[in-house]
Amino acid sequence: MSLTRPALRGEIIVCCILFFPGCVPGGVDSNTPKEMTRVLLHQGIQRTFQLYVPSGYDGTALPLILVYHETFASGRDICRATRFSMLAERDRFIVAYPDAVNGSWNDGRAERTTSVDDVDFTRVLIDQIQSEFAIDLTRVYATGYSNGGHMVSRLAFELGETFAAVAPVASLLSVDLLNLVPRPKSKIPILLIQGTADPLTPFAGGPGFLGHGVVLSAWDTADFWIGHNEASPIPQFDELPDSNPTDGTFARRQVHSPLNSHGAEVILISVEGGGHTWPGGQHLLPSTFLGLTGGDFSASEEIGSFFSRHSR
């Protein structure tokens, strides 16, 4: 299914390009697009996103990864935290880091509900990037952290036919989203990464931070996707190497393979002792608030590897 529409409905105005060296792996090549700030107009609101294009881009169609930030953060923040631009340079894909309106995504939870249509914004965002750069539309992916992870889950429900795979981090399925959109439109490979000691999004399920946003447990979230994706309920387990024994965490991976050609893979990585964090990443808030950050593996590397195995 092509994402290209006959027109962009007059929604988009590209305004400016700025370079931010803080997220760029190396020096800027004057002949090649690098990290840029793009500005577009959607539903009368000026929206921004960071865009990274690997050096030596020659017009060949590349995969696209969208990375959604947490509440009250920005695309530039999640760029620095995840270092996806470094992977984009090495593995040859384009990565975009969109900014939410007022720092919060309309992710389907009641307390996050606004008049902003971030699902349609995502459609328009992909259209805009495609209008400037060659995108392999069979290899478009989305990942996100916390509020951004919840937004990715909403996209998996409402825009699943657009994405080849998704990976929410530190976010589990919310009851509000299930009430809003009872079933996803499409089967979609999904990787879940969740800390067992997350103080904001409880691994065992229940109310989130300050009593908001009741979520399913990590097990029930995985089971939901296993059933929907027609994946095997019997997982293959393995432990990731405890490469950083001083970080207070270790990680277990369970893989649920598709049962048939119509099914889709489901993976849950449980970070034992991990908090509300992006494993291997950098965070603005201290561990006293977020909990421990696992250092045994890089969530960005794990997600990049997962995405590379899937296309539509």
N, C-alpha and C positions, 0 to 999 in steps of 0.2 A: 504493500500500500504506500503510495507516494504521499509525502507530507506537503508537497508543493500545491498551493491553491492558486486559482486563476488570478487572484489579486490579494493584496495584504490588507484590504479594507481601509486603506488610508490610515492604518493604525500606527505605522512605524515612521519615525523621523530619526535618522542617525545623525547625531550632532557633533561628536568630537572624538578624538583619539588621544590618549595620554599613555605614557609608558611609566610603569611602576617597577623599578628594579628590585624591590623587596621580594617579588615572587618569581623573578626571571632567573633560570638556572645559570645563564652566562651573560656575556655582553650582548648588546643589541646589534644585530646585523642590519644595516640601513637598507639592504635590498630585500629583507624578509620580514613579514609581520611577526611580532612577538607578543608580549603581554600588553593588552590594550584595555582601556575602559571604553565601553560602548554605551551610548544613551539612546533609548527608544521611547516612543510614546505609545502607551497601551491604555485604552479606556479613559483617555484624557489625563493619565498619570504618567509623569516622566519616570521611566524605569532605567536602571543601570545594571551592567554586568561586566565582570572581568573576562577577557578572552585571551587564551594562550594558543598560539599556532607554532608548531615546531620549526626550527631553523631549516632552511633549504626547502621549504614548501614550494612545490612545483606545479600545483594544480591537480595532482592525483587525489582522488577521493579518499578521505581519511575517516576513521571512526570519530565519534563525538561523545564525550562524557560531560554530563551536567552535574555539578556539585553544589548542594544546597546547604547553606549555613544554619547555625543555631539561632535561637532568639536573641535579639539585640546585638547581633554580630553583623558581619558583612561578607560579601564575596571575597574581598581581599583578606579578611581574617581566616576564612576556611581555606583559602589558597595557601597561606602561610602554615596553617595547622597541619594540613594533609600532604603538602608538597607534591600535589598531583602534576604540577607543571614540569617538575623534574622527570616524572614518569612519561609525560607527554613528549618531552624532548627525546628521551631514550627509546620509547616504544612507538613513536610516530602516530599520535592521535591529537585531535584538537580538544581542548577542555574549556568549559565556560563555568563561571562562578556567578550566578545571578544574585541580585540584592532584593530582599523582601521590602515591601512598603512598611515603613515605621518599624523595621527590624523583625517582623513576624510574618510567617507564612500562614495562609488560610488553609490549614492542613486537614480540616474535617472535624476537629475537636471543637466542642461548643465554645470554649473560652477563646479559641483562635478564629472564630467565624467573623468575617468582615464582608464588605461589599466587593472586595478585591477578588477577581477571578484569576487565581494563580495557575489553574489548570490551563485556561486559555492563554495566559501569558507565556506558559511553557511552549505551547504550539507556535505562538508568534515568535518567540525567541529562536526556536529551531528554524523556522522559516527565514528569519533574518540572517542567521549564521550561514544557512544554505545559500542565500542570495549573494553572499560575498566569497564563500569558500566552498570547494567541492567536498561534500559530505557523503559518506557511504551510509545510506538510509537503512541498510540492513544491520548496521552496527552503531546504533544510538543507545546510550545507557544513562542511568541516573543513580546517583548515590547522595547521601546526606546524613547529617549528624543532628541528633536531638530533634528540635522543631523541623529542621531540614530533612531528617529521616522520616518523620511523620508525613511531610509533604511528598516524599518519594513514595510512601505507601499509598497516598491518595492518587498519585499519578499511576501507580500500578493498577489501581482499581478503575480509574476513569480514562486512562490514556495508554493502557497496556499494549495496544496494537502498535504503538509508536516505538516502544523500547524493546531491545533484544534481551535485556536483563536489568535488574535493579538490585541495590544493596543498601538498605537502611541500617544505620549504626546508632546504638543507644536510643532506640525507639521501637516500641512494640505496637501491635495493632490496637487501636483505640475502639472502645465500644461505640463512641459517637460516630466514627467513620463507618462502622458496620451497620449502624442504624441509618446513616445517610445514603450509603451505597452498599446494599446487602451483599452483592457479588461482583467481583471484577469482571470486566468485559472479556478478558483474554487470559489464557495461561501464560505465565511469564517466569523464567528462571529467577530465583531470588536467593540472595545471601544475607543472612541476619547475623550481626555481631552485637553481643550484649554482655555486659558485665553482671556477674551474679551478686555483687554488692553495690549496685547502682542505687544511690540514695534518692534519685529524682524520678527514675522510671523503674519501678520494682520488677526484678526478674521473676518473682512469683505472681506478678499481676496485682491489680488493685489501683487505688487512686495515685496519681502522680504527684509531683511537687506541689505543696500547699493544698493538697486535696483535689487538684484539678485533673481532668482527663483520665478517667479509669481505663486501664489497658488490660489486655489479656496477658497471661504469663508467657514467658518465652516458649515454653513447651506448647501451650495452646496456640500461640501465634504460628509456630512451625507446623503444628497439626492442621491448622486452617489451610495453609498453603500446600501442604502435602495432599490434602483431600482435593483442593481446587485444581492443583497441577497434575493430578493423577500420578503422584510419585509414590515410591515404595514406602510403606510405614515402617519397614525394618531398615534401620540406618547402618551405614558403615562408620565405625568410630575410629578416630585416631587422636593422639595427643600431639600438639605442636611442640617442637623442642623447647625446653625451658632454658633459652639462650641467655636470659637475664635473671639468674636465681635470686637476686637481691631486690627485685621490684615488688615482691609480695603477691605475684599472680602467676598463673599458668593457664593455658588455653586448651580446650577440647573442641574438636571438629566432628560434627555428625553430618553425613552426606546421604540424602535421599534421592536416589536415581529415578528417572521417569520409568513408569511401567510399560509404556508403549510409545509409538512414534508421535503421538499427539500430546504426550506429557511434557513436564518441565522439571528441571532439577531444583531441589530445595536444600540449602545448607544452613546449619546453625553453628556458629562458633561461640561457645560459652567461655567467657574470660573469668575464670575462677578467682574471686577476690577483686575483680576489676570494678571500677566505678562508672560514672557517667562520662565516659571518655572515649577518645579515638585512639586505639592502641597504636603505639609508635608515633603518635602525634604530639603537637605542642598545644597548650591550652592557656587561655587568658585568665581563668579563675584558678584558685589554689586547690590542692588535693583535699584540704580540710572541708571544702564545699562539694567538690566533684567526686572524691574518692580516688583510688589508685589508677594510674595509667599503665596498662600492660606494656612491657618493653620486650616481650619475647618474639613478637612479630609486628610487621607493619600492616595495619589495616589497608592502607593504600595499595601496597604490593599485592595483598591477598585479593582485594577487590579487582585490581587491574588484571590479575591472572584469571579470576573468575569470568570477568567480562570477555576476555580474549577467547574463551572457549565457546561463546554463544553468539549467534547471529539469527536474524529473522528469515 
